[in-house]
Amino acid sequence: MRARCAAALLAAFVPLAHAAGDDPAPEQAPLLHAMFQDHAVLQRGQPLRVWGRAQPGQDVQVELAGKRAKARAGADGRWEAQLPALKAGGPHTLTARAGDAKQSVSDVLVGDVWLCSGQSNMELQVWRTLDARAEIAGAGNDRIRLLTVPQAGSAVPQASFSSPVQWRPVDSDSVRDFSAACYYFARELQKTVDVPMGLVNAAWGGSRIQAWTGAPALRDTRWYDDELDVLARYADDPVAAVGDWGALWQRWWSGRPGVAAGDEPWRADRKPAGSWRKAPPQLGAWERWGVPELADFNGMVWYRTTVNLTAAQAAQDAVLVLGPADEIDMTWVNGRAVGSTYGAGPGREYRLPPGLLRAGENVVVVNVLDTYRDGGLGGPASLHALRFADGGSAPLDRGWTWRMVPPEAGTPPRAPWQTAAGLSTLYNGMIAPLGRYGLRGALWYQGESNTFEHDRYAELLRTLRRDWRAQFGGDLPLLVVQLANYGMPGTQPGESDWAALREAQRQVAVEDARSGLAVAIDIGDRYDIHPTNKQELGRRLARLARHVVYGEKLPPSGPVPASVARAGDAVVLTFDNVTDGLRGYGADGPIGFELCGAEQDSCRYAAAEIWNNRVTLRTPAAHEATRVRYCWADGPVCTLFDGAGLPAGPFELPIPAIPYDDHAR
């Protein structure tokens, strides 16, 4: 990462700024888009869209299984043809011809194609799951094909992938690093839906749902207009856009609870407010500094240092180089925002605008947000420096000071260009390149990174669903994995961001006939946010698909609440989708129910009794309850199942005022 000239500095600074040049020139590109290659699976039962690039104005002919179609390349070289629908089968050869150019791809199957997307629990590979050695050794299925979308973000939608992709039949080599949830789903589904399966895995650990949704769809929510304006500018002028973003971030900070007027830690022209302490020279995870209040702290910490420059150094183009920051930084130099990056692994390189540096003392300020495990600015101090166009550098080794931000300040906004935490970035870099490739449905396992904003999640999930249906087809089925249990069980009822997000997932799934919810509340791990029993998750997703997508008359998941009513001094819940009756494991009655009043802290555990497909709940003040909750915690203990071994999922429902007998009539 040597900065030798201004052009090299710009290239190092802006990984998303190359968005406009997303394709090679037509004469350098193959005729067919990268989705169409050896071992591909095409969607059965619907017209087959095939596209690619040729010389502008050139006629293109495509052929598959004896079917032909023609298209003409536009002024930009892009073309798209449509072949008639085919039944499941193959292998076939797909051929495209344009002038003297010809491209053929072989071993093409026709079957059902699934998009598997989300964050780390969808990304989690087969080698990390239960019994992985045997699973990998025994893998071999030429009728399941795998394609992993390269991880890439972009400020604008891309037509092609960031690096080459490959369809691969399942074997011990190809399946090892593939999405476990996606693979186990298809393996189970193929037992009853005996057609070839194509699996497209587009996932990124730690990603928020906003990153997977296109910018026009996000604008419809009216929540992100300012941020999306910054993102649009970032594609053309990233340095200016960072300055705009800094103004928005600073406005957010000034409105935080407990932030005093004039408390602007990024300012270089005044002494910073608050109590600043000397950081250890090695920096690194603040949990390991030996500071009690940081020992288990997830939140924000300010860092500040200075560097003296000569007039010759200050006059040059320069890049601020920082070591890794776990997990999000917001960085200023001399009071001006210069960059923000998501991700604990890579270091940071931020190009500085001309004229920002000055001879003498310069101030560097970094705000680091951490939401999980270790957090902080990586060390030692030698990792951090200003690098200049002439090849010289000035290390930031004069010592750093730090200041902790109280938790009540909340979570700051994320820079819209960040890959996994931005707005539309992963849609642009990983979903848009799929074009309008035919799909049977989509699997969505995500939400852990949005628990802090669970109040928005239901609308964001609806927005993503509408957006993907606009791209892939208006009735695209969406199968949602409800977040698994994670964290220690509570000893009394309380509020839970995770539970509130699960409820948002449930509400969005239940409102739409082409959506479904796979319950995972019993197969998580209280100590690991990445549970390894993806085999059972795959079975549940396959069962859900059989009901939602293929129309089988079987309960799609476990028991679901159908109604709730008062019955004297008790509350009665009736459940649907029950196979062979309800069961309560490990106690005389099922555990995990709460009855609540209207106030936030009014919930109390309820004694529960099963009778047929009903559960009767009692507490001393049951007649005053207005809500019933089940499995309401990050990592709850909840034991209601049916005879098929499927769990009832978490929920919250209002209790009608009408008595049970009247309700029944």
C-alpha positions in Angstrom: 0.0 0.0 0.0 2.6 2.5 -1.0 1.4 6.0 -2.0 3.7 7.2 -4.8 1.5 9.8 -6.5 -1.8 11.4 -6.2 -3.4 8.9 -8.6 -2.2 6.1 -6.5 -3.6 7.8 -3.4 -7.0 8.1 -4.9 -7.1 4.5 -6.0 -6.1 3.3 -2.5 -8.8 5.5 -0.8 -11.9 4.8 -2.7 -12.8 1.1 -3.1 -16.4 1.9 -4.1 -15.6 4.9 -6.3 -15.0 2.7 -9.4 -18.6 1.8 -9.5 -19.3 3.4 -12.9 -16.7 1.3 -14.7 -18.4 -2.0 -13.8 -17.9 -3.9 -17.1 -15.0 -4.7 -19.4 -15.3 -3.2 -22.9 -17.7 -5.2 -25.1 -14.9 -6.5 -27.3 -13.1 -8.0 -24.2 -16.2 -9.6 -22.7 -17.7 -13.0 -23.4 -21.1 -13.0 -25.0 -22.9 -14.5 -22.1 -23.2 -13.0 -18.6 -21.2 -14.7 -15.9 -24.3 -16.4 -14.5 -24.4 -18.5 -17.7 -21.5 -21.0 -17.7 -20.7 -24.6 -17.4 -22.7 -26.5 -14.8 -25.3 -23.7 -14.4 -28.9 -24.4 -13.3 -31.7 -22.5 -15.0 -35.2 -22.0 -13.5 -37.8 -24.4 -14.9 -41.4 -23.5 -15.7 -40.8 -19.9 -16.7 -39.5 -18.0 -19.7 -35.7 -18.1 -19.6 -34.0 -14.7 -19.8 -30.5 -14.9 -21.2 -28.3 -11.8 -21.6 -24.7 -10.6 -22.1 -22.6 -8.2 -24.1 -21.7 -8.0 -27.8 -20.6 -5.3 -30.2 -23.2 -2.4 -30.3 -25.9 -3.1 -32.8 -24.9 -6.7 -33.4 -27.5 -9.4 -33.7 -27.2 -12.2 -31.2 -28.8 -15.7 -31.4 -29.1 -18.0 -28.4 -30.0 -21.7 -28.4 -30.8 -24.2 -25.6 -32.4 -27.6 -25.8 -33.5 -27.0 -29.4 -35.1 -23.6 -28.6 -33.9 -20.4 -30.2 -34.2 -16.7 -29.6 -32.7 -13.6 -31.1 -31.8 -10.2 -29.7 -29.9 -7.1 -30.8 -27.2 -5.4 -28.7 -27.9 -1.8 -27.8 -25.5 1.1 -28.0 -23.8 0.0 -24.9 -23.4 -3.5 -26.1 -25.9 -5.1 -23.8 -28.5 -7.6 -25.1 -31.1 -9.8 -23.6 -33.1 -12.7 -25.2 -35.9 -14.8 -23.9 -36.2 -18.5 -24.5 -39.4 -20.6 -23.9 -39.9 -22.2 -20.5 -38.5 -25.7 -20.1 -39.2 -28.6 -17.8 -36.7 -29.9 -15.3 -33.9 -31.9 -16.9 -30.7 -31.8 -18.8 -27.8 -31.7 -19.2 -28.0 -29.2 -22.1 -25.7 -26.9 -24.0 -26.4 -23.2 -24.1 -24.9 -21.4 -27.1 -24.7 -17.7 -28.0 -23.6 -16.4 -31.4 -22.9 -12.8 -32.6 -21.1 -12.3 -35.9 -18.0 -14.4 -35.8 -18.1 -14.7 -32.1 -19.5 -17.8 -30.4 -19.7 -19.0 -26.8 -21.0 -22.3 -25.6 -21.5 -23.5 -22.0 -22.2 -27.2 -21.3 -23.7 -29.4 -18.6 -26.5 -26.9 -18.0 -29.4 -28.3 -16.0 -33.0 -27.0 -15.7 -34.5 -27.2 -12.2 -35.2 -24.9 -9.2 -32.8 -22.0 -8.4 -32.6 -20.5 -4.9 -31.0 -17.3 -3.7 -29.6 -17.6 -0.2 -28.7 -14.3 1.4 -28.1 -12.6 4.7 -25.3 -12.2 7.2 -22.9 -14.5 9.0 -25.4 -17.3 9.9 -26.2 -17.6 6.2 -22.6 -17.3 5.2 -21.4 -19.9 7.8 -19.7 -22.7 5.9 -20.4 -26.4 6.0 -17.0 -27.0 7.5 -18.1 -25.1 10.6 -21.3 -27.2 11.3 -22.0 -30.2 13.3 -20.3 -33.4 12.1 -18.6 -31.4 9.4 -15.9 -34.0 8.6 -18.5 -36.7 7.8 -20.7 -34.2 6.0 -17.9 -33.1 3.7 -16.5 -36.5 3.1 -20.0 -37.8 2.2 -20.9 -34.9 -0.1 -21.5 -35.8 -3.7 -24.5 -34.7 -5.7 -24.2 -33.7 -9.4 -27.8 -32.5 -9.3 -27.1 -29.7 -6.8 -25.0 -26.9 -8.1 -23.4 -24.1 -6.1 -22.4 -20.5 -7.0 -21.0 -18.1 -4.4 -21.3 -14.4 -5.2 -18.0 -12.6 -4.5 -18.3 -10.2 -1.6 -18.2 -6.6 -2.8 -19.9 -3.4 -2.1 -20.6 -0.6 -4.6 -22.0 2.9 -4.5 -24.1 2.2 -7.6 -25.6 -1.0 -9.1 -23.2 -3.2 -10.9 -24.0 -5.3 -14.0 -21.2 -7.8 -13.4 -19.5 -9.4 -10.4 -16.3 -8.0 -8.8 -14.4 -11.2 -9.6 -15.0 -14.4 -11.5 -17.7 -16.8 -10.4 -18.2 -20.5 -11.0 -21.1 -23.0 -10.9 -19.8 -26.1 -9.2 -21.6 -29.5 -8.7 -21.6 -30.6 -5.1 -18.6 -32.6 -4.0 -16.3 -32.7 -1.0 -14.3 -29.8 -2.3 -17.0 -27.5 -3.5 -19.3 -27.9 -0.5 -16.7 -27.3 2.2 -16.8 -23.5 2.0 -20.4 -23.1 0.8 -23.3 -21.8 2.9 -24.3 -24.6 5.2 -27.9 -23.4 5.7 -28.3 -23.2 1.9 -26.8 -26.5 1.1 -28.6 -28.5 3.9 -31.9 -26.9 2.8 -31.5 -28.0 -0.8 -30.3 -31.5 0.2 -33.4 -32.0 2.3 -35.8 -30.4 -0.2 -34.6 -32.6 -3.0 -35.9 -35.7 -1.1 -39.4 -34.6 -2.0 -38.9 -32.2 -4.9 -36.8 -34.4 -7.2 -35.4 -31.8 -9.6 -31.9 -30.3 -10.0 -31.2 -27.5 -7.5 -29.1 -24.4 -8.2 -28.0 -22.5 -5.1 -26.7 -18.9 -5.3 -25.1 -17.7 -2.0 -24.9 -14.0 -1.5 -24.1 -13.3 2.1 -21.8 -11.1 4.2 -21.2 -11.5 8.0 -22.3 -8.5 10.1 -24.4 -7.0 7.3 -27.5 -4.9 7.9 -30.6 -5.3 5.9 -30.3 -1.8 4.5 -27.1 -2.8 2.6 -29.1 -5.5 0.7 -31.9 -3.2 -0.5 -31.7 -1.0 -3.5 -31.4 2.8 -3.1 -34.8 3.7 -4.8 -36.6 1.2 -2.5 -34.9 2.7 0.6 -35.9 6.2 -0.5 -39.5 5.0 -0.3 -39.2 4.7 3.4 -38.3 8.4 3.7 -35.8 7.5 6.5 -32.5 7.8 4.5 -32.8 10.7 2.1 -29.8 12.7 3.4 -27.6 9.6 3.6 -28.6 8.5 0.1 -27.8 11.9 -1.3 -24.3 11.6 0.2 -24.0 8.1 -1.3 -24.9 9.4 -4.8 -22.2 12.1 -4.4 -19.7 9.6 -3.1 -19.8 7.7 -6.4 -18.5 10.8 -8.2 -16.6 12.8 -5.6 -15.8 10.7 -2.6 -13.6 13.3 -0.8 -16.4 15.9 -0.9 -19.0 13.2 0.1 -17.0 12.3 3.2 -17.1 15.9 4.3 -20.9 16.0 3.8 -21.2 12.9 5.8 -19.1 14.4 8.6 -21.6 17.2 8.9 -24.5 14.8 9.2 -22.6 12.7 11.8 -21.7 15.8 13.8 -25.3 16.9 13.8 -26.3 13.5 15.1 -23.7 13.8 17.9 -24.8 17.2 19.0 -28.4 15.9 19.5 -27.4 13.0 21.8 -28.6 12.8 25.4 -25.9 14.0 27.8 -23.8 15.7 25.1 -23.2 19.2 26.3 -23.3 22.3 24.0 -19.9 22.8 22.5 -18.8 19.2 23.1 -17.2 18.6 19.7 -14.3 16.2 20.2 -13.3 16.4 16.5 -12.5 20.1 16.7 -8.8 21.0 16.4 -9.1 24.7 17.4 -10.1 24.2 21.0 -9.3 22.0 24.0 -11.5 18.9 23.9 -14.3 18.7 26.5 -14.6 15.8 28.9 -12.1 13.7 30.7 -9.4 12.3 28.4 -7.0 9.6 29.6 -3.7 8.3 28.2 -4.1 5.1 26.1 -1.6 2.2 26.3 1.1 2.5 23.6 0.0 -0.9 22.1 -3.6 0.3 21.7 -5.6 -2.8 20.6 -8.8 -4.1 22.2 -9.9 -1.7 25.0 -11.3 -4.7 26.9 -7.7 -5.7 27.6 -6.4 -2.3 28.9 -7.1 -3.1 32.5 -9.7 -0.3 32.8 -12.7 -1.7 34.7 -15.3 0.3 32.9 -14.0 -0.9 29.5 -13.6 -4.6 30.5 -17.0 -5.6 29.0 -17.9 -2.4 27.1 -19.7 -2.3 23.8 -20.2 1.2 22.5 -18.2 4.2 21.4 -14.7 5.5 22.4 -13.1 8.7 21.2 -9.3 8.6 20.4 -7.2 11.7 19.8 -3.5 12.3 18.9 -1.4 15.0 17.2 1.4 15.0 14.7 3.9 17.8 13.8 4.6 18.4 10.1 7.1 20.5 8.2 5.8 23.0 5.6 7.0 20.6 2.8 5.1 17.7 4.2 1.9 19.7 4.8 1.9 20.9 1.2 1.8 17.4 -0.3 -1.1 15.2 -1.2 -1.4 12.8 1.7 -3.2 9.7 3.0 -4.1 9.0 6.6 -3.2 5.4 7.3 -4.8 3.7 10.3 -4.6 0.2 11.6 -7.7 -2.0 12.0 -10.6 -0.5 14.0 -13.1 -2.9 15.6 -15.6 -2.4 14.2 -16.5 1.0 12.8 -14.5 4.2 12.8 -15.4 7.8 12.1 -12.2 9.8 11.5 -11.3 13.5 11.4 -8.1 15.4 10.6 -7.9 19.0 11.8 -11.7 19.1 12.4 -12.7 17.8 9.0 -14.2 14.3 8.5 -12.0 12.3 6.2 -13.3 8.7 6.3 -15.4 6.0 7.9 -15.1 2.3 7.4 -16.9 -0.8 8.6 -15.0 -4.0 9.5 -12.5 -5.2 12.1 -10.1 -6.9 9.7 -8.7 -4.3 7.3 -6.8 -1.1 8.0 -7.9 2.3 6.8 -6.5 4.6 4.2 -8.2 8.0 3.8 -7.1 10.5 1.2 -7.0 14.0 2.6 -8.3 17.0 0.7 -5.7 19.5 -0.5 -4.9 22.2 2.0 -6.2 20.3 5.1 -2.7 19.7 6.6 -0.7 22.5 8.0 2.9 23.1 9.1 3.2 22.5 12.8 0.7 20.6 14.9 -2.1 18.6 13.3 -4.9 16.8 15.2 -6.3 13.4 14.3 -9.5 12.2 16.0 -11.1 8.8 15.7 -14.4 7.6 17.1 -14.6 3.8 17.2 -17.9 2.0 17.6 -17.9 -1.6 18.8 -21.0 -3.7 19.2 -19.7 -7.2 19.8 -16.8 -8.7 21.7 -13.4 -6.9 21.4 -13.4 -3.3 20.3 -10.9 -0.5 19.6 -8.3 1.0 17.4 -5.6 -1.5 16.5 -2.0 -1.0 17.5 0.8 -0.5 18.1 1.2 3.2 17.3 3.5 2.3 14.4 0.5 1.1 12.4 -0.8 4.7 12.1 0.8 7.4 10.0 0.4 10.1 7.4 1.9 9.1 4.1 2.9 11.6 1.5 3.0 11.6 -2.3 6.8 11.7 -2.3 6.9 8.4 -0.4 7.7 9.8 3.0 5.6 9.4 6.1 5.0 10.9 9.5 4.1 8.3 12.2 1.3 8.9 14.7 3.5 7.8 17.6 3.2 10.8 20.0 0.7 8.9 22.1 -3.1 8.7 22.0 -5.7 9.8 24.5 -9.1 8.4 24.9 -12.6 9.2 26.2 -15.5 6.8 26.7 -19.0 7.7 25.5 -21.8 6.8 27.9 -24.1 4.1 26.5 -27.2 6.4 26.6 -25.7 8.3 23.6 -27.0 5.5 21.5 -25.7 4.1 18.2 -24.4 6.5 15.6 -25.5 6.5 11.9 -23.4 4.4 9.5 -21.6 5.9 6.6 -23.8 5.0 3.6 -20.9 3.8 1.5 -19.8 1.2 4.0 -20.0 -2.3 2.6 -21.9 -4.4 5.2 -23.3 -1.5 7.2 -24.1 1.0 4.4 -27.2 1.7 2.3 -27.7 -0.4 -0.9 -24.0 -1.2 -1.1 -24.3 -5.0 -1.0 -27.4 -4.9 -3.2 -25.4 -2.9 -5.8 -22.3 -5.2 -5.6 -23.9 -8.6 -5.0 -27.6 -8.7 -5.9 -27.8 -6.3 -8.9 -25.2 -8.4 -10.8 -27.6 -11.3 -10.8 -29.8 -9.4 -13.1 -33.2 -11.0 -13.6 -31.9 -14.5 -13.3 -34.8 -16.9 -12.8 -35.4 -17.9 -9.2 -37.8 -20.3 -7.4 -37.4 -18.4 -4.2 -35.1 -16.7 -1.7 -33.9 -17.7 1.7 -33.2 -14.8 4.1 -31.2 -15.3 7.4 -30.4 -11.8 8.8 -31.2 -9.5 11.6 -28.6 -9.8 14.3 -27.0 -6.6 13.0 -30.3 -4.7 13.1 -31.5 -5.6 16.6 -30.7 -2.1 17.9 -33.3 -0.7 15.4 -35.9 -3.4 15.7 -38.7 -0.8 15.6 -37.8 -0.2 11.9 -37.1 -3.8 10.9 -40.6 -4.9 9.8 -40.8 -2.1 7.3 -37.3 -2.7 6.2 -38.0 -6.4 5.6 -41.1 -5.5 3.6 -39.1 -3.0 1.6 -36.4 -5.7 0.8 -39.2 -8.1 -0.2 -40.8 -5.6 -2.6 -37.4 -4.6 -4.0 -36.3 -8.2 -4.8 -39.7 -9.0 -6.2 -39.4 -6.1 -8.6 -36.0 -7.5 -9.8 -36.7 -11.3 -9.8 -40.4 -11.5 -10.2 -43.5 -10.2 -8.5 -44.4 -13.3 -6.6 -40.9 -14.3 -5.5 -41.3 -16.4 -2.3 -39.3 -15.2 0.7 -38.4 -17.8 3.4 -37.2 -16.0 6.5 -35.2 -17.6 9.3 -36.3 -16.2 12.7 -33.3 -15.3 14.8 -32.1 -18.2 16.9 -31.6 -18.0 20.7 -28.4 -16.4 21.8 -27.3 -15.3 25.3 -28.0 -16.3 28.8 -31.6 -16.9 29.8 -33.2 -14.3 32.0 -34.2 -14.8 35.6 -37.2 -12.5 35.2 -39.2 -11.0 32.4 -37.5 -8.1 30.7 -37.2 -6.3 27.4 -35.2 -7.7 24.5 -34.1 -6.2 21.3 -33.6 -9.7 19.8 -37.1 -10.7 20.8 -38.6 -7.5 19.3 -36.8 -8.2 16.0 -38.1 -11.8 16.0 -41.6 -10.4 16.4 -41.0 -8.1 13.4 -39.9 -11.1 11.3 -43.0 -13.0 12.4 -45.4 -10.2 11.5 -43.9 -9.7 8.0 -44.0 -13.4 7.3 -47.5 -14.0 8.4 -49.0 -11.2 6.4 -48.0 -12.5 3.0 -49.0 -15.9 1.5 -45.7 -16.1 -0.5 -43.6 -15.7 2.6 -42.8 -18.0 5.5 -41.0 -18.2 8.8 -38.6 -20.9 9.9 -38.4 -21.0 13.7 -34.9 -21.5 15.2 -35.5 -20.6 18.8 -34.5 -24.0 20.1 -31.4 -24.7 18.0 -29.2 -21.7 18.9 -26.3 -21.5 21.3 -26.3 -19.2 24.3 -22.5 -18.9 24.0 -22.2 -18.6 20.3 -24.0 -16.2 17.9 -23.3 -18.7 15.2 -25.1 -22.0 16.1 -23.6 -25.0 14.3 -26.8 -27.1 13.9 -27.5 -25.9 10.4 -28.7 -29.4 9.4 -31.9 -29.0 11.4 -32.3 -25.5 10.1 -32.1 -26.8 6.6 -34.8 -29.4 7.4 -37.1 -26.7 8.7 -36.5 -24.4 5.7 -37.2 -27.3 3.3 -40.5 -28.1 5.2 -41.4 -24.4 4.9 -40.7 -24.4 1.2 -42.8 -27.4 0.6 -45.8 -25.6 2.1 -45.2 -22.0 0.9 -43.7 -22.6 -2.5 -44.9 -26.1 -3.6 -48.3 -26.0 -1.9 -48.1 -29.2 0.2 -50.8 -29.5 2.8 -48.5 -29.8 5.8 -47.9 -27.4 8.7 -45.1 -25.1 7.5 -43.4 -24.9 10.9 -44.4 -25.6 14.4 -47.4 -24.5 16.4 -48.5 -20.9 15.8 -50.9 -18.8 17.9 -54.3 -18.6 16.3 -56.3 -16.7 19.0 -56.1 -15.4 22.5 -59.0 -14.7 24.8 -59.8 -14.2 28.5 -61.5 -16.9 30.5 -62.3 -15.7 34.0 -59.1 -15.4 35.9 -57.0 -16.9 33.1 -56.0 -16.3 29.5 -56.4 -19.0 26.8 -54.3 -19.3 23.7 -55.4 -21.5 20.8 -52.8 -22.8 18.4 -52.9 -23.9 14.8 -50.4 -26.0 12.7 -50.2 -28.5 15.5 -49.1 -32.0 14.6 -50.1 -34.8 17.1 -50.9 -32.3 19.9 -49.0 -29.9 22.0 -46.1 -30.9 24.3 -44.4 -29.2 27.2 -40.9 -30.5 27.7 -39.2 -30.7 31.1 -42.0 -29.5 33.3 -45.6 -30.0 34.1 -46.5 -27.3 31.7 -44.6 -25.3 29.0 -42.2 -22.7 30.1 -41.7 -19.3 28.6 -45.1 -17.5 28.7 -45.6 -14.1 30.1 -48.7 -12.0 30.8 -48.1 -8.2 30.6 -49.9 -5.0 31.2 -49.7 -1.9 29.0 -46.5 -0.6 30.7 -43.0 -1.7 29.6 -42.0 -3.4 32.9 -45.3 -5.0 33.7 -44.7 -8.6 32.4 -44.8 -11.6 34.7 -44.1 -15.2 34.1 -47.3 -17.2 33.8 -48.1 -20.8 34.8 -49.2 -22.7 31.7 -51.3 -25.8 31.2 -51.9 -27.7 28.0 -55.3 -28.9 27.0 -55.6 -30.3 23.4 -54.4 -27.5 21.2 -54.9 -24.8 23.8 -52.6 -23.4 26.5 -54.2 -21.8 29.6 -52.2 -19.1 31.4 -52.5 -17.9 34.9 -50.9 -15.3 37.1 -52.2 -13.5 40.2 -53.1 -10.5 38.1 -54.1 -12.3 34.9 -57.4 -10.3 34.6 -55.4 -7.1 34.2 -53.1 -8.4 31.4 -53.4 -6.7 28.0 -50.6 -8.7 26.3 -49.2 -12.2 26.1 -45.6 -12.9 25.2 -43.8 -16.1 24.6 -40.0 -16.7 24.3 -39.3 -13.0 25.0 -35.6 -12.8 25.6 -32.3 -12.8 23.7 -31.7 -16.5 24.7 -35.0 -17.6 26.3 -35.9 -21.0 27.8 -39.2 -22.0 26.1 -40.5 -25.5 25.9 -43.7 -25.7 23.9 -43.5 -28.2 21.0 -45.8 -30.4 19.0 -45.8 -34.1 18.5 -43.6 -33.7 15.4 -40.8 -32.2 17.6 -41.3 -28.7 16.1 -41.2 -25.7 18.4 -43.7 -22.9 18.8 -41.9 -19.7 17.9 -41.7 -16.4 19.8 -44.6 -14.0 19.6 -46.4 -11.1 21.3 -50.2 -10.7 21.0 -52.7 -8.3 22.4 -55.4 -9.8 24.6 -58.9 -8.8 23.5 -61.3 -7.6 26.2 -63.9 -10.1 25.1 -64.3 -13.2 27.4 -63.3 -16.6 26.1 -66.9 -18.0 26.0 -68.2 -15.1 24.0 -65.1 -15.3 21.8 -65.7 -19.0 21.1 -69.3 -18.3 20.1 
